[in-house]
């Protein structure tokens, strides 16, 4: 006997949650498939023998809240209350007008049976009601469409702006295609909100009014209609409970399919060169098959659900005509009243049917909202809390617009998985203003990790990173951005002009600063050789530039802000020796503090200090001459190996 829930190791591949069990089934929450139930035989086959059990400690306090549809939607609707009021007001007026039709037709039938023939007033009332219904329907649709557009735009902007403020680690665990699908789901949410949810609220208000009118006609017939509505609801609930799980699975598989497809298309050239295009296509095909299977399972129940209204309609007609006919024959109800009641029942059950159908749509809506909530609830990168609020003054630190350039790492420990040994442990480094310090070592030794820690992409588990003797969180973020620049080994170019790629769309950068940066990066003359010069359009990924040119454009981007600290992570790996030497001399003239990560050791021979890492630990430190003299050392072996 153990307290649930438990975390179980499943199929020797991943962890799932056991939420409960009974005499027939085990109820699982599986990240791979969502919530589901399995038989005892399936459970024994999948369970891999490891269970994580939890116990409430003395300091445990219950907290948090279940994701609620209304709470999530109210956040999206904030600022749109005027349009929402217009939708509800027009809908309520339509509800009241809807009563005119069954009442008038019932009266018409009774007058016809009694041969009164005075139908002019009834016809006029019906015509007037029809015109008003048309006008109010147009108003309601106009409010709904405007509301949908507003919600879509606001939701899309909120999700995208939030994404840009999240830590890098968030993106490391999610596919770009899946995140794109989450952000674009704002359109689906807006459509479901306008076409389903708000219309449903108006429909339910209409049903309440119609139900009262039906009770006025006949209590017994109204109870029969209510019984049919409850039967419809019970059957739909049974089906929707299963469809909820399948909806989550389908959305997840669709997101993964988009992600794998984007990977395949964005790396098509590399796949072709390595001859792995067939294997990657097989991977995409496998994901497509899983998505199709999930969609088919979801659609199968949808077909059954869609057939329910037809069954209920047939039962409704039989029940009302059977019971109502007997009342007419017994002179307890007029034929006109029966006709009016039948129309009221039709009008009542139609919104009820749409409500039950919305339970199906609600699953998709909740799934999209939950996937967006993963973005909104993730804590933003601490870097944004250090940004100064908008003001007329330019943020400074100790009276300076930029840092002096002193950099220190003090007992820094960091890893990518806290359940494993850290990659870097108690690492120390001091770079004085204007110094050049290199970090070298075999692949996987932690060189690039140090660069990303200094740049602020990653945060250390423990220890301090100091700039001019102060921790990062004491320095305004604007000062850090003006002072620190990083040039990565992977050149990232955008589909924009050369100028925009260098300045990142900052129109305030003077031309002379751009030219100075491109000259020091040894790319200025090659840009001018192109017909449009700095206005030349860089194609996506920079495919119309060579590897060396892309890298030099990246270096120019790093220099255009005149930083005082420059981090170079394999930044010259694609350059020939002469160009690399030219760029190196230009950086020396600038007097910028340089932290250089390099495989090619010719780049670091004249650095003030060289730190050698191996498996995350510092194994040597010194100048090139000091390190090369130790023939048993790692540095000597790296030099000799080329």
C-alpha positions in Angstrom: 0.0 0.0 0.0 1.6 3.3 -1.2 0.4 6.8 -1.4 -0.4 8.0 -4.9 0.6 9.5 -7.2 3.8 7.7 -8.1 6.4 8.4 -10.8 7.3 5.2 -12.6 10.0 4.3 -15.0 8.2 3.1 -18.2 9.4 0.8 -20.9 13.0 1.5 -20.0 12.7 4.8 -21.8 10.9 7.6 -19.8 9.0 8.4 -16.7 5.2 8.5 -16.3 2.8 9.3 -13.4 0.6 6.6 -11.9 -2.5 8.5 -10.8 -4.5 5.6 -9.5 -5.8 2.1 -10.1 -8.9 -0.1 -9.5 -9.8 -3.8 -10.1 -9.6 -3.4 -13.9 -7.4 -0.6 -14.9 -4.3 1.5 -14.0 -4.6 5.2 -14.7 -1.5 6.8 -16.2 -0.4 10.2 -17.2 2.3 9.7 -19.8 4.2 12.6 -21.4 4.4 10.6 -24.6 0.6 10.0 -25.0 -1.2 12.0 -22.3 -3.7 10.5 -19.8 -4.8 7.0 -20.5 -5.7 3.7 -18.8 -4.2 0.3 -19.3 -5.0 -3.2 -18.2 -3.0 -5.1 -15.5 -1.3 -7.1 -18.2 -0.3 -3.9 -20.1 0.9 -2.3 -16.9 3.1 -5.3 -15.9 4.6 -5.3 -19.4 5.4 -1.6 -19.5 6.5 -1.0 -15.9 10.3 -1.1 -15.7 10.6 -1.8 -11.9 11.5 1.7 -10.6 9.0 3.9 -8.7 9.7 7.3 -7.2 7.6 7.7 -4.0 6.9 11.1 -2.3 6.1 12.0 1.2 4.9 15.4 2.5 7.5 17.0 4.7 6.7 19.3 7.7 7.2 22.4 5.7 4.8 21.3 2.9 2.0 23.8 2.1 -0.6 23.1 -0.5 -0.6 25.7 -3.2 -1.0 26.4 -6.9 -4.2 26.2 -8.9 -5.7 24.1 -11.5 -5.6 25.7 -15.0 -9.1 27.1 -15.5 -10.7 27.8 -18.9 -12.5 30.9 -17.7 -9.5 32.4 -16.0 -7.3 31.8 -19.1 -9.9 33.3 -21.4 -10.5 36.3 -19.2 -6.8 37.2 -19.4 -7.1 37.1 -23.2 -10.3 39.2 -23.2 -8.9 42.0 -20.9 -9.2 45.3 -22.7 -12.0 44.0 -25.0 -14.9 44.4 -22.7 -16.8 47.0 -24.8 -16.9 44.6 -27.8 -17.9 41.7 -25.4 -20.7 43.8 -24.0 -21.9 44.5 -27.6 -21.9 40.8 -28.3 -23.9 39.9 -25.2 -26.4 42.7 -25.5 -27.2 41.9 -29.2 -27.5 38.2 -28.3 -29.9 38.8 -25.4 -32.1 41.0 -27.6 -32.1 38.2 -30.2 -33.2 35.8 -27.5 -36.2 37.9 -26.7 -37.2 38.3 -30.3 -36.9 34.5 -30.8 -40.0 34.0 -28.6 -42.1 35.9 -31.2 -41.9 33.2 -33.8 -43.3 30.2 -31.9 -45.9 32.3 -30.1 -47.1 33.9 -33.4 -47.2 30.5 -35.3 -49.1 28.9 -32.5 -51.6 31.7 -32.5 -51.8 31.5 -36.3 -52.7 27.8 -36.2 -55.3 28.2 -33.6 -56.9 31.2 -35.5 -56.8 29.1 -38.7 -58.5 26.2 -37.0 -61.2 28.5 -35.6 -61.6 30.2 -39.0 -61.0 33.6 -37.6 -58.9 34.7 -40.6 -57.5 37.8 -38.9 -53.9 37.1 -39.6 -52.7 40.5 -40.7 -51.3 41.4 -37.2 -49.5 38.1 -36.9 -47.9 38.4 -40.3 -46.8 41.9 -39.5 -45.3 40.9 -36.2 -43.3 38.0 -37.9 -42.0 40.4 -40.6 -40.9 43.0 -38.1 -39.3 40.3 -35.9 -37.4 39.0 -39.0 -36.0 42.4 -39.9 -34.9 43.0 -36.3 -33.3 39.6 -36.1 -31.4 40.3 -39.3 -30.1 43.6 -38.0 -29.1 42.3 -34.6 -27.4 39.2 -36.1 -25.3 41.5 -38.3 -24.3 43.6 -35.2 -23.5 40.4 -33.2 -21.3 39.0 -36.0 -19.5 42.4 -36.4 -18.7 42.5 -32.7 -17.6 38.8 -32.8 -15.2 39.3 -35.8 -13.6 42.4 -34.3 -13.2 40.6 -31.0 -11.6 37.6 -32.7 -9.1 39.8 -34.5 -8.2 41.7 -31.3 -7.8 38.5 -29.3 -5.7 36.9 -32.0 -3.3 39.9 -32.3 -3.0 40.4 -28.6 -2.4 36.7 -27.9 0.1 36.4 -30.7 2.1 39.4 -29.6 2.0 38.4 -25.9 3.3 34.9 -26.7 6.0 36.1 -29.0 7.2 38.9 -26.7 7.2 36.4 -23.8 9.2 33.8 -25.7 11.9 36.4 -26.4 12.3 36.9 -22.6 12.6 33.3 -21.6 15.9 31.6 -20.6 17.9 29.7 -23.2 17.3 26.5 -21.4 13.6 26.7 -22.2 14.4 26.5 -26.0 16.9 23.6 -25.4 14.0 21.3 -24.4 11.5 22.2 -27.0 11.4 22.0 -30.8 11.3 25.3 -32.7 8.4 24.0 -34.8 6.4 23.1 -31.7 6.9 26.6 -30.3 5.9 28.1 -33.6 2.7 26.0 -33.5 2.0 27.2 -30.0 2.3 30.8 -30.8 0.2 30.5 -34.0 -2.5 28.7 -31.9 -3.6 32.2 -30.9 -5.6 32.3 -34.2 -7.3 29.0 -33.4 -8.1 30.2 -29.8 -9.6 33.5 -31.2 -11.7 31.6 -33.7 -13.0 29.1 -31.1 -13.6 32.0 -28.7 -15.7 34.0 -31.2 -17.3 31.2 -33.1 -18.0 28.8 -30.2 -17.5 30.0 -26.7 -19.2 33.4 -26.8 -21.9 32.2 -29.0 -22.4 29.4 -26.6 -22.9 31.8 -23.7 -25.6 33.6 -25.6 -27.2 30.3 -26.6 -27.3 29.1 -23.0 -29.0 32.4 -22.0 -31.5 31.8 -24.8 -32.1 28.2 -23.7 -32.9 29.4 -20.1 -35.5 31.8 -21.5 -37.0 29.2 -23.8 -37.1 26.7 -21.0 -39.3 29.0 -18.9 -41.5 29.5 -21.9 -41.8 25.8 -22.4 -42.9 25.3 -18.8 -45.6 27.9 -19.4 -46.9 25.7 -22.2 -46.8 22.3 -20.5 -44.7 21.0 -17.6 -44.9 17.3 -18.6 -43.7 17.9 -22.2 -40.9 20.1 -20.9 -39.7 17.4 -18.5 -39.6 15.0 -21.4 -37.5 17.4 -23.4 -35.2 17.9 -20.4 -34.8 14.2 -20.1 -33.7 13.9 -23.7 -31.2 16.8 -23.2 -29.7 15.0 -20.2 -29.5 11.7 -22.2 -27.6 13.6 -24.9 -25.3 15.1 -22.3 -24.6 11.8 -20.6 -23.6 10.1 -23.9 -21.5 13.0 -25.0 -19.7 13.1 -21.7 -18.7 9.5 -22.0 -17.3 10.1 -25.4 -15.6 13.4 -24.6 -13.7 11.9 -21.6 -11.8 9.7 -24.0 -11.5 12.3 -26.7 -9.8 14.8 -24.2 -6.8 12.4 -23.9 -6.7 11.8 -27.6 -6.9 15.6 -28.3 -3.8 16.3 -26.2 -1.9 13.4 -27.9 -2.9 14.7 -31.4 -1.8 18.3 -30.6 1.5 17.1 -29.2 2.2 14.8 -32.2 1.3 17.7 -34.6 3.7 20.0 -32.9 6.5 17.4 -33.1 5.7 16.8 -36.8 6.1 20.5 -37.5 9.3 20.6 -35.5 10.9 17.7 -37.3 9.7 19.1 -40.7 11.4 22.4 -39.9 14.6 20.7 -39.0 14.6 18.7 -42.2 14.0 21.8 -44.4 16.4 24.1 -42.6 19.3 21.6 -42.8 18.5 20.2 -46.3 21.9 21.0 -47.7 23.7 19.3 -44.8 21.5 16.2 -45.0 22.3 16.0 -48.7 26.0 16.3 -48.2 26.1 13.7 -45.5 23.9 11.3 -47.4 21.5 11.2 -44.5 18.5 12.7 -46.2 16.8 9.3 -46.6 17.3 8.5 -42.9 15.9 11.8 -41.8 13.0 11.5 -44.2 12.3 8.1 -42.6 12.3 9.9 -39.2 9.9 12.5 -40.5 7.7 9.8 -42.1 7.6 7.9 -38.8 6.5 11.1 -37.0 3.9 11.7 -39.7 2.5 8.2 -39.2 2.2 8.8 -35.4 0.5 12.1 -36.0 -1.9 10.5 -38.5 -2.7 7.6 -36.2 -3.4 10.1 -33.3 -5.6 12.1 -35.6 -7.5 9.1 -36.8 -8.1 7.9 -33.2 -9.4 11.4 -32.4 -11.7 11.5 -35.4 -13.2 8.1 -34.9 -14.9 9.2 -31.7 -15.8 12.5 -33.4 -17.9 10.6 -35.9 -19.8 8.9 -33.2 -20.3 12.2 -31.4 -21.5 13.9 -34.5 -24.2 11.3 -35.0 -25.7 11.8 -31.5 -27.8 15.0 -32.4 -29.6 13.0 -35.2 -30.6 10.3 -32.7 -31.8 12.8 -30.2 -33.8 14.7 -32.8 -35.6 11.5 -33.8 -36.4 10.7 -30.2 -37.5 14.3 -29.6 -39.9 14.3 -32.5 -41.4 11.0 -31.4 -41.8 12.0 -27.8 -43.3 15.5 -28.4 -45.7 14.3 -31.1 -46.6 11.2 -29.1 -47.2 12.9 -25.7 -48.4 16.2 -27.3 -50.8 14.5 -29.6 -52.4 12.7 -26.7 -52.8 16.0 -24.9 -54.4 17.6 -28.0 -56.8 14.6 -28.4 -57.7 15.0 -24.7 -58.4 18.8 -25.3 -55.7 19.6 -22.7 -53.6 21.5 -25.3 -54.6 23.2 -28.5 -52.9 22.3 -31.8 -51.4 25.7 -32.0 -49.9 25.4 -28.6 -48.4 22.0 -29.6 -46.9 23.6 -32.7 -45.5 26.5 -30.7 -44.1 24.1 -28.1 -42.5 21.9 -30.8 -40.7 25.0 -32.2 -39.6 26.1 -28.7 -38.2 22.6 -28.1 -36.3 22.7 -31.4 -34.9 26.1 -30.5 -34.1 24.9 -26.9 -32.3 21.7 -27.9 -30.3 23.3 -30.7 -28.2 25.4 -28.3 -28.0 22.4 -25.9 -26.6 20.3 -28.8 -24.1 23.0 -29.6 -23.1 23.2 -26.0 -22.4 19.4 -26.0 -20.5 19.8 -29.3 -18.5 22.6 -27.7 -17.3 20.1 -25.1 -15.5 18.6 -28.0 -14.2 22.0 -29.2 -13.3 22.8 -25.6 -10.8 20.1 -25.5 -8.9 21.6 -28.4 -9.3 25.1 -26.9 -8.0 23.9 -23.5 -5.1 22.1 -25.1 -4.0 25.2 -27.0 -4.4 27.4 -23.9 -2.3 24.9 -21.8 0.4 24.9 -24.4 0.5 28.7 -24.4 0.4 28.7 -20.6 3.7 26.7 -20.6 5.2 29.9 -22.2 3.5 32.4 -20.0 4.2 30.6 -16.7 7.9 30.0 -17.3 9.9 32.5 -15.3 11.6 35.0 -17.6 15.4 35.3 -17.8 16.8 37.2 -14.8 18.5 39.5 -17.3 15.3 41.4 -17.9 14.8 42.2 -14.2 18.0 44.3 -14.4 16.8 46.5 -17.2 16.2 50.0 -16.2 12.6 51.4 -16.6 12.1 53.6 -19.5 13.4 57.1 -18.7 15.0 60.1 -20.4 18.4 59.4 -18.9 20.9 56.9 -20.3 21.8 54.2 -17.7 25.4 54.3 -16.4 27.5 52.4 -13.9 29.9 54.2 -11.7 29.5 57.2 -13.9 30.5 55.3 -17.1 28.5 54.3 -20.1 30.6 51.2 -20.5 32.5 48.9 -18.3 36.3 49.2 -18.0 36.8 45.6 -19.1 37.9 43.7 -16.0 36.4 40.2 -15.9 36.6 37.7 -13.1 35.1 34.2 -12.6 35.3 33.2 -8.9 34.7 29.6 -7.9 32.1 29.1 -10.7 30.3 25.7 -10.8 28.0 24.9 -13.7 26.5 21.9 -15.5 23.6 21.1 -17.9 22.0 18.6 -15.6 21.8 19.0 -11.9 21.3 15.3 -11.4 24.8 14.7 -12.7 28.3 15.9 -11.9 28.8 19.6 -13.0 30.8 20.2 -16.1 32.8 23.1 -14.5 33.6 23.0 -10.8 35.2 25.9 -8.8 36.5 27.5 -12.0 38.5 30.7 -11.5 39.6 33.3 -14.1 40.8 36.9 -14.0 41.2 39.1 -17.1 42.4 42.7 -16.7 41.2 45.4 -19.0 42.7 45.1 -22.5 44.1 41.6 -21.8 43.7 38.6 -24.1 43.0 35.3 -22.4 42.4 32.0 -24.3 40.7 28.9 -23.3 41.7 25.7 -25.2 41.1 22.0 -24.8 39.7 18.9 -26.4 36.1 18.9 -27.6 33.6 18.7 -24.8 36.0 20.1 -22.2 33.8 23.1 -21.4 35.4 25.9 -23.4 32.2 27.2 -25.0 30.4 26.8 -21.7 32.7 29.3 -20.1 32.0 31.7 -23.0 28.3 31.4 -22.6 28.5 31.9 -18.8 30.4 35.1 -19.3 27.9 36.3 -21.9 25.0 35.7 -19.6 23.3 33.0 -21.7 23.7 30.5 -18.8 23.7 31.2 -15.1 26.2 29.5 -12.8 25.0 27.0 -10.2 27.3 28.6 -7.7 30.2 31.1 -7.6 30.3 34.6 -9.0 31.0 36.3 -12.3 32.2 39.8 -11.7 32.6 42.7 -14.1 34.8 45.5 -12.9 34.6 43.8 -9.5 30.8 43.8 -9.4 28.3 40.9 -9.9 26.1 41.1 -13.0 22.9 41.8 -11.1 24.3 45.1 -9.7 25.0 46.4 -13.2 22.3 47.9 -15.4 21.6 45.6 -18.3 22.0 48.4 -20.8 25.5 49.0 -19.6 26.3 45.3 -20.0 24.9 45.2 -23.5 27.0 48.2 -24.5 30.1 46.6 -23.0 30.0 42.9 -23.8 29.8 41.4 -27.2 30.0 37.7 -28.3 30.9 36.3 -31.6 29.8 32.6 -31.9 31.3 29.9 -34.0 27.9 29.5 -35.8 27.3 32.7 -37.9 23.6 33.6 -37.7 22.5 35.8 -40.6 19.0 37.1 -41.3 17.1 37.6 -44.5 17.8 41.4 -44.5 20.4 43.9 -45.9 24.1 43.6 -45.0 23.7 46.8 -43.0 20.8 45.5 -41.0 22.6 42.2 -40.3 25.6 44.2 -38.9 23.5 46.7 -36.9 20.6 44.4 -36.1 18.1 47.0 -37.4 19.5 49.8 -35.3 19.2 52.9 -37.5 21.1 55.1 -35.0 24.5 53.5 -35.8 26.5 55.9 -37.9 28.0 54.8 -41.3 31.5 55.5 -40.1 31.1 53.1 -37.2 29.8 50.4 -39.5 32.7 50.9 -41.9 35.2 50.8 -39.0 33.8 47.5 -37.8 33.7 45.9 -41.3 37.3 47.2 -42.0 38.5 45.6 -38.8 36.7 42.4 -39.7 38.3 42.5 -43.2 35.0 42.4 -45.0 34.5 46.1 -46.1 36.1 45.9 -49.5 34.2 42.6 -50.4 30.9 44.3 -49.5 31.6 47.2 -51.8 32.4 44.8 -54.6 28.7 43.8 -54.6 26.4 46.0 -56.8 24.3 47.2 -53.9 27.0 47.4 -51.3 25.7 47.5 -47.8 22.1 47.3 -49.2 22.8 43.9 -50.6 20.1 41.4 -49.4 21.5 38.5 -47.4 19.6 35.4 -48.3 18.2 33.2 -45.5 21.1 31.6 -43.7 23.6 33.7 -45.6 23.8 31.2 -48.5 24.9 34.0 -50.9 28.0 34.5 -48.8 30.9 32.1 -48.2 31.6 30.6 -44.8 34.5 33.0 -44.2 32.4 36.0 -45.3 29.6 35.0 -43.0 32.0 34.7 -40.1 33.5 38.1 -40.8 30.1 39.7 -41.0 29.4 38.1 -37.6 32.7 39.7 -36.3 31.7 43.1 -37.7 28.4 42.8 -35.8 30.3 42.1 -32.6 32.5 45.1 -33.1 29.9 47.7 -34.3 28.9 48.5 -30.7 32.6 49.2 -29.7 32.5 46.8 -26.8 35.0 46.7 -24.0 34.8 43.0 -23.5 34.7 40.7 -26.6 34.0 36.9 -26.4 35.2 35.0 -29.4 34.0 31.4 -29.6 35.8 29.8 -32.5 35.1 33.1 -34.3 37.9 32.8 -36.8 37.7 29.1 -37.5 36.7 29.6 -41.2 39.3 32.3 -41.9 42.6 31.8 -43.6 45.8 32.5 -41.7 46.5 35.9 -43.3 42.9 37.2 -42.7 42.9 35.8 -39.2 46.1 37.7 -38.4 44.7 40.9 -39.9 41.5 40.6 -37.7 43.7 39.8 -34.6 45.8 42.9 -35.1 42.7 45.0 -35.5 41.3 43.8 -32.2 44.6 44.6 -30.5 44.4 48.1 -31.8 41.0 48.5 -30.3 42.4 47.5 -26.9 39.3 45.4 -26.1 39.4 42.8 -23.4 39.3 39.4 -25.2 38.2 36.0 -24.0 39.1 33.6 -26.8 37.8 30.1 -27.2 39.8 28.2 -29.9 40.6 24.8 -31.3 43.2 26.2 -33.8 46.0 27.0 -31.4 47.8 29.4 -33.8 45.1 31.8 -32.8 46.1 32.0 -29.2 49.9 31.8 -29.3 50.4 35.5 -28.4 47.6 35.7 -25.7 48.5 37.0 -22.3 47.4 33.8 -20.7 46.2 30.4 -21.9 43.9 28.1 -19.8 43.8 24.5 -20.8 40.6 22.6 -19.9 40.0 18.9 -20.0 36.6 17.4 -19.0 35.6 20.6 -17.4 38.7 20.9 -15.2 41.6 23.2 -15.5 44.7 21.2 -16.1 47.2 23.9 -17.2 47.6 27.6 -17.2 50.3 29.9 -18.5 51.7 31.6 -21.7 52.3 29.7 -24.9 56.1 29.4 -24.2 55.5 28.1 -20.7 52.9 25.5 -21.7 54.8 24.2 -24.8 57.8 23.6 -22.6 55.9 20.9 -20.7 56.0 18.0 -23.1 53.9 15.8 -20.9 51.1 18.4 -20.7 47.8 18.5 -22.5 48.7 21.8 -24.3 51.8 20.2 -25.9 49.7 17.2 -27.1 47.1 19.5 -28.6 49.8 21.5 -30.5 51.4 18.3 -31.8 48.1 16.8 -32.9 47.5 19.8 -35.2 
